[in-house]
Amino acid sequence: MEFIDLKAQRKRLGDKLTQSIQAVLEGGHYIQGAQVAQLEEKLAAYTGRKFCVSCSSGTSALLLPLMAWGIGAGDAVFVPDFTFFATAEMVALTGATPVFVDVEEHTFNLSAACLEEAVLQIKREGQLRPRAVIPVDLFGLPADYEALLPVANRYDLLVLEDAAQGFGGSLKGRKACTFGNASATSFFPAKPLGCYGDGGAVFTDDPALAELLRSLRVHGHGADKYDNIRIGLNARLDTVQAAILLCKLEIFEEELELRRRAAGMYTEHLRGRVTVPDIPSGFASSFAQYTIRLRDSEQRALVMERLKKAGIPTMVYYGKTMHEQKAFAGLQIPAVKCPNALKAASQVLSLPMHPYLTRRQIEAVSDELLQTVLA
């Protein structure tokens, strides 16, 4: 079964992408070309943020603000226990300590109540300084910032929105990438707005932070790239990827609507038989993934096997919580109970999701899945 309608993709983008890439090749400015600045301007305008600083990946988009804020040894940074590894990995890379916090059972996003409990626990223990929190807009759904930001403000926590999957989502009309002190997103090819390689961006309304991010992404440069005034990274977005993203941004809203249409068709077929995505009132998801919840890992394995035999790809995001990752085993990370994260890791399953799914394809996926679930 074919799930990516390449013909439709070419019809929409092919000629324009070819022309845009060719313009970069002919111009010969492959790093920090004019298209990079154009993209940053358009992305800032799209989200409503004052500044956008593009970078080499969603991972570097998380690391750069942490570096700019001087996060390091002795600092506690609170992250969801149920997320992609990079969210906590970048915290550990700075020398700070990731503190894992449980998520809401139905949205999989960071729980404000659990965040406050974790902050108070760290303050009682007195070994670490609470410095920042990184809420994740998981599967395309913005975290509940109306609940999270007051907690962060109470304890003077810097807020870094991890919108790697959330770009295009919104909360009461306010777009993802506009929450907190800074926001990070990813343009990995599988994301709602994806390029043809790695790419990312940081958004902020703070001009001083934006300037510092621009320095850090190019080896901590000062007046020019050979005037290095701080330790930084090589984290630039290349011009070809910027040119691709400029083209794809033009049809992004249309593709978002197609994603939401596909999600609606899945929900129509599956609701009442499996647990479908919970989109609270006032929220809009970009549906980076369409993720259902099954009874347990055994039922999930049976469903995945049946769908695989039918030529239908599925994926588990994520089958292991952060506190279970071997990479963190040697770190002195405070123990925080995360039962919802553990439950989610044993139950979630992501189904095929992209803008060009047809009703027939969605019905085929749903029917195959329900053959196992209802057996």
C-alpha positions in Angstrom: 0.0 0.0 0.0 1.4 3.4 -1.0 1.0 6.1 1.7 3.0 8.9 0.2 1.4 10.4 -2.9 4.5 11.5 -4.6 2.6 12.6 -7.7 0.6 15.1 -5.6 3.8 16.4 -4.0 5.5 16.9 -7.3 2.4 18.7 -8.7 2.4 21.2 -5.8 6.1 21.7 -5.3 8.3 20.1 -7.9 8.9 22.9 -10.4 9.2 25.6 -7.7 11.6 23.5 -5.6 13.8 22.8 -8.6 14.0 26.5 -9.4 14.7 27.5 -5.8 17.5 24.9 -5.4 18.9 25.8 -8.8 19.0 29.5 -7.7 21.1 28.5 -4.7 23.5 26.4 -6.8 23.9 29.2 -9.3 24.4 31.8 -6.6 27.1 29.8 -4.9 26.2 31.1 -1.4 25.6 27.8 0.3 25.9 28.9 3.9 23.9 31.9 5.3 22.7 32.9 1.9 20.0 35.5 1.4 17.3 32.7 1.6 18.2 32.1 5.2 17.4 35.6 6.3 14.2 35.6 4.1 13.1 32.4 5.8 13.7 33.8 9.3 11.7 36.8 8.5 8.8 34.8 7.2 8.8 32.3 10.1 8.8 35.1 12.6 5.9 36.7 10.9 4.0 33.4 10.7 4.3 32.7 14.4 4.0 36.3 15.6 7.4 36.2 17.4 9.7 39.2 17.0 12.8 37.1 16.2 13.6 33.8 14.5 17.1 32.4 14.5 17.5 29.4 12.2 19.9 26.6 13.0 21.1 23.2 11.9 18.6 21.0 13.6 15.8 20.8 16.2 18.4 19.5 18.6 20.7 22.5 18.2 17.6 24.7 18.6 17.2 23.2 22.1 20.8 23.5 23.0 21.4 27.1 21.9 19.0 28.8 24.3 20.3 26.7 27.2 23.8 27.8 26.3 22.7 31.4 26.0 21.1 31.3 29.5 24.3 29.8 31.0 22.5 26.6 32.1 25.1 24.3 33.6 26.3 22.2 36.5 24.2 22.5 39.6 21.1 23.6 37.6 17.9 21.6 37.5 16.0 21.7 34.2 12.5 20.1 34.3 11.5 18.0 31.2 8.7 15.6 30.5 9.4 12.0 31.2 7.6 11.1 28.0 9.3 12.7 25.0 12.1 12.3 22.4 15.5 11.8 23.9 17.0 15.1 22.6 14.8 17.2 25.0 16.7 15.8 28.1 19.9 15.0 26.2 20.6 18.7 25.6 20.1 19.5 29.3 22.7 16.8 30.2 25.0 18.0 27.5 25.3 21.5 29.2 26.2 19.8 32.5 22.9 20.5 34.1 20.6 17.9 35.5 17.4 16.9 33.8 14.5 16.3 36.2 11.9 14.1 34.8 8.2 15.2 35.3 5.1 13.2 34.6 2.7 14.0 31.8 -1.1 14.4 31.6 -2.7 11.0 30.9 -4.8 12.1 27.9 -2.6 14.6 26.1 0.8 13.2 27.0 2.0 16.7 27.6 3.8 18.0 30.7 1.6 18.2 33.8 1.6 21.6 35.6 0.6 20.0 38.9 3.5 17.4 38.6 5.9 20.2 37.6 5.1 22.2 40.8 5.6 19.0 42.9 9.0 18.4 41.2 10.1 21.9 41.7 9.2 21.8 45.4 11.0 18.5 45.8 14.2 19.9 44.3 14.0 23.0 46.5 13.5 20.8 49.6 16.4 18.5 48.7 18.6 21.6 48.2 21.2 19.9 45.9 20.2 21.7 42.7 19.0 25.1 41.6 15.7 25.1 39.7 16.5 27.1 36.6 14.3 26.1 33.6 11.5 24.0 32.2 11.1 22.6 28.7 7.5 21.7 28.0 7.1 19.6 24.8 4.3 20.1 22.3 4.0 16.4 21.7 2.6 14.9 18.5 1.7 18.4 17.4 -0.4 19.5 20.3 0.8 22.5 22.3 1.4 21.9 26.0 -1.1 23.6 28.4 0.8 26.8 28.8 -2.1 28.5 30.5 -1.4 26.1 33.4 2.4 25.8 33.0 3.5 29.4 32.8 2.1 30.5 36.2 4.0 27.6 37.8 7.2 28.7 36.0 6.7 32.3 37.0 6.1 31.4 40.6 9.5 29.7 40.8 11.4 32.0 38.4 11.9 29.2 35.8 13.0 30.1 32.3 10.7 28.5 29.8 11.9 26.8 26.6 9.0 25.6 24.5 10.0 22.4 22.6 7.8 22.7 19.5 9.8 20.3 17.4 6.6 18.6 16.6 4.2 21.4 17.4 4.9 24.0 14.6 1.5 24.8 13.2 -0.4 24.0 16.3 -2.1 26.6 18.4 -3.7 27.4 21.8 -6.7 29.8 21.7 -5.5 31.3 18.5 -1.9 31.7 19.7 0.5 29.8 17.5 3.1 27.2 18.8 6.6 28.7 19.0 5.3 31.8 20.8 5.3 30.5 24.4 7.9 31.1 27.1 11.2 32.9 26.9 12.2 31.0 23.8 10.8 28.3 21.6 12.6 25.7 19.5 11.3 23.8 16.5 12.6 21.2 14.0 12.4 21.0 10.2 13.4 17.3 10.1 11.7 15.8 6.9 9.0 14.0 8.9 7.8 17.2 10.7 4.7 19.1 9.5 7.1 21.7 8.0 10.0 19.6 6.9 13.1 20.3 4.7 15.2 17.7 2.8 17.7 17.2 5.7 18.1 18.5 9.2 17.1 22.0 10.2 15.7 24.0 13.1 14.9 27.4 14.5 14.7 29.3 17.8 12.0 32.0 18.3 12.1 34.7 20.9 10.8 38.2 21.6 14.1 39.2 23.4 16.5 41.1 21.1 19.5 40.5 23.3 18.8 36.7 23.3 18.4 36.7 19.6 21.7 38.4 19.1 23.4 36.0 21.4 21.9 33.0 19.6 23.2 34.3 16.3 26.7 34.5 17.8 26.5 31.0 19.4 25.4 29.3 16.2 28.6 30.4 14.4 31.3 29.5 16.9 30.6 32.4 19.2 31.5 35.1 16.7 31.8 38.8 17.5 32.3 41.4 14.9 33.0 38.7 12.3 33.4 35.0 12.1 37.1 35.2 13.0 36.5 37.3 16.0 35.4 34.7 18.6 34.2 36.2 21.8 32.6 33.1 23.4 32.4 29.3 23.0 29.8 28.4 20.5 28.8 25.8 17.9 28.7 25.2 14.2 24.9 25.2 14.0 23.9 27.1 10.9 21.0 26.3 8.5 22.3 25.8 5.0 20.9 27.9 2.2 19.5 24.9 0.2 17.3 23.9 3.1 16.2 27.5 3.6 15.2 27.6 0.0 13.2 24.4 0.3 11.5 25.6 3.4 10.5 28.9 1.8 8.6 27.0 -0.9 7.0 24.6 1.5 5.9 27.4 3.9 3.8 28.9 1.1 1.5 25.8 1.2 1.9 25.0 4.9 -1.5 26.2 6.0 -3.2 24.1 3.3 -1.2 21.1 4.3 -2.1 21.7 7.9 -5.8 21.6 7.0 -5.2 18.3 5.1 -3.5 16.8 8.1 -6.4 17.8 10.3 -8.8 16.4 7.8 -7.0 13.1 7.8 -6.9 13.1 11.6 -10.7 13.7 11.6 -11.3 10.7 9.4 -9.1 8.4 11.6 -11.1 9.6 14.6 -14.4 9.0 12.9 -13.4 5.4 12.2 -11.7 4.6 15.5 -13.4 6.5 18.3 -15.1 4.2 20.8 -12.9 1.3 19.8 -9.4 2.6 20.7 -8.4 5.8 22.6 -8.0 8.5 19.9 -6.0 11.7 20.4 -7.5 14.1 22.9 -7.5 17.7 21.6 -8.9 19.9 24.4 -11.2 22.8 23.7 -9.2 25.8 22.4 -6.3 23.7 21.2 -5.4 22.9 17.6 -2.9 20.2 16.8 -0.6 20.1 13.8 -0.8 16.3 13.9 2.9 15.7 13.5 1.7 12.2 14.4 -1.7 10.6 14.8 -1.2 8.6 18.0 -3.7 6.2 19.5 -3.6 4.4 22.8 -4.1 0.6 22.9 -4.8 -1.7 25.9 -1.2 -2.7 26.5 2.1 -3.5 24.8 0.9 -7.0 23.9 -2.1 -5.8 22.0 0.1 -3.2 20.4 2.5 -5.8 19.2 -0.3 -7.8 17.7 -1.7 -4.7 15.9 1.7 -3.7 14.6 2.3 -7.2 13.2 -1.0 -7.3 11.4 -0.5 -3.9 9.9 3.0 -4.8 8.8 1.7 -7.8 7.0 -0.8 -5.5 5.2 2.1 -3.2 4.2 1.0 -0.5 6.6 3.8 1.2 8.5 3.4 2.1 12.2 5.7 3.5 14.8 6.0 3.7 18.6 6.8 7.2 19.8 8.1 6.4 22.5 8.5 2.9 23.9 10.8 4.0 26.7 10.5 6.9 29.1 13.4 9.3 29.8 14.1 7.9 33.3 14.5 4.4 31.8 17.1 5.5 29.2 20.5 3.9 29.8 22.3 7.1 28.9 21.0 8.7 32.1 21.8 5.8 34.3 25.1 7.2 35.5 23.7 10.7 36.3 22.5 11.7 39.8 19.0 12.4 38.7 16.4 13.0 41.4 13.7 10.3 41.6 10.3 11.5 40.6 7.4 9.2 40.0 5.9 9.3 36.5 3.1 6.6 36.3 1.3 8.3 33.3 4.5 8.4 31.3 5.1 4.7 31.9 1.6 3.9 31.0 1.8 5.9 27.8 5.1 4.2 26.7 3.3 0.8 26.9 0.2 1.8 25.0 0.9 4.4 22.3 1.0 3.7 18.6 1.3 6.2 15.8 -0.4 5.5 12.5 0.5 6.8 9.0 0.0 10.6 8.9 0.7 13.1 6.2 -1.3 15.6 4.2 -2.1 13.4 1.2 -3.7 10.5 2.9 -7.0 9.5 1.2 -10.2 8.4 2.8 -9.7 5.0 1.2 -6.2 4.6 2.8 -7.4 5.7 6.2 -10.3 3.3 6.0 -7.9 0.5 5.1 -5.6 1.3 8.1 -8.5 1.5 10.4 -10.1 -1.7 9.3 -6.9 -3.7 9.6 -6.3 -2.3 13.1 -9.8 -3.0 14.3 -9.6 -6.6 13.0 -7.1 -7.2 15.8 -8.5 -4.8 18.5 -12.0 -6.3 18.2 -11.0 -9.9 17.8 
